Amino acid sequence: DVKVTQSSRYLVKRTGEKVFLECVQDMDHENMFWYRQDPGLGLRLIYFSYDVKMKEKGDIPEGYSVSREKKERFSLILESASTNQTSMYLCATRQGNNSPLHFGNGTRLTVT
Amino acid sequence: QKEVEQNSGPLSVPEGAIASLNCTYSDRGSQSFFWYRQYSGKSPELIMFIYSNGDKEDGRFTAQLNKASQYVSLLIRDSQPSDSATYLCAVNIYSGGSNYKLTFGKGTLLTVNP
């Protein structure tokens, strides 16, 4: 079974803080994704990576950056957290372009 | 046009009925399609994937794909209260180079009434 681990289930941060969300997978998958999910807006893609040190912007990259220094780890960074970044963040991985995504348990981030 | 569209629902069906969930997509080049189920407060979990035109059955679930009409659907036969969840349609959309991103619809909330 694929295991996708997100470092925190719940996180509370203050406006302006730098926030790191970590995701680790144990299946040697090439592709890793970060989504956020908000009521009424569904799952929206922030960034994805198809290889180490490679990254691609998704549909809503503004205010975020990512890092993939090792194949198994994909980090989402909020450079200066804002209240409109309060959301559920979901990390996902897949082996190739036509493979299904496997999701982590999610991190519910609240920015106050 | 949004890349992946679903009726938001809610869709309410009686126990034992067939639930029909629909999804349309805009990218004619899309090759792979997925249905996920998401319970409240949980992560999405894969139900089925389909790559070819026609029907694909797995237990009580049938996925149907019509690439000409850019339409994919999910049928749930003999619906159970435990099927009550949000169902997400996901489509592989070309993003440049040799890469594809998986884009989700907003989901359809299904309620199965005992």
Interface residues (C-beta under 8 A of the other chain):
Chain A: F33 Y35 G40 L41 G42 L43 L45 F48 Y50 E56 G58 D59 L90 A92 R94 N97 N98 P100 L101 H102 F103 G104 N105 G106
Chain B: Q31 S32 F34 S43 P44 E45 L46 F49 Y51 L88 A90 N92 S95 G96 S98 N99 Y100 K101 L102 T103 F104 G105 K106 G107
